[in-house]
């Protein structure tokens, strides 16, 4: 069974920074793209950023220049450095991973971590 365990959420003032981490564990044969989505109250879940195994990145326009995604392939871990946070960044942030287990390819999700930015 695969688990994605997130950490690093919390409460921060506008302009502050947070760093999210997500580690994948379990029987994983291949780990492809990893990344972060977020969901604010009353809104749909949206992509924040993702990264391939080779380090190619993709960001939502709303976070470009403020957030940086990175990964450590040896640790099956993805990070999201969030700087210059705004109140509109407040949401539950979910880690996701495209991976292959003994059941084949699929997408796994973390349990979510709350990020709250106060004005």
Rosetta blueprint (number, residue, H / E / L):
1 X L
2 X L
3 X E
4 X E
5 X E
6 X E
7 X E
8 X L
9 X L
10 X E
11 X E
12 X E
13 X E
14 X L
15 X L
16 X L
17 X L
18 X E
19 X E
20 X E
21 X E
22 X E
23 X E
24 X E
25 X E
26 X L
27 X L
28 X L
29 X L
30 X E
31 X E
32 X E
33 X E
34 X E
35 X E
36 X E
37 X E
38 X E
39 X E
40 X L
41 X L
42 X L
43 X L
44 X L
45 X L
46 X E
47 X E
48 X E
49 X E
50 X E
51 X E
52 X L
53 X L
54 X L
55 X L
56 X L
57 X E
58 X E
59 X E
60 X L
61 X H
62 X H
63 X H
64 X L
65 X L
66 X L
67 X E
68 X E
69 X E
70 X E
71 X E
72 X E
73 X H
74 X H
75 X H
76 X L
77 X E
78 X E
79 X E
80 X E
81 X E
82 X E
83 X L
84 X L
85 X L
86 X L
87 X H
88 X H
89 X H
90 X L
91 X E
92 X E
93 X E
94 X E
95 X E
96 X E
97 X E
98 X E
99 X E
100 X E
101 X E
102 X L
103 X L
104 X E
105 X E
106 X E
107 X E
108 X E
109 X E
110 X L
111 X L
112 X L
113 X E
114 X E
115 X E
116 X E
117 X E
118 X E
119 X L
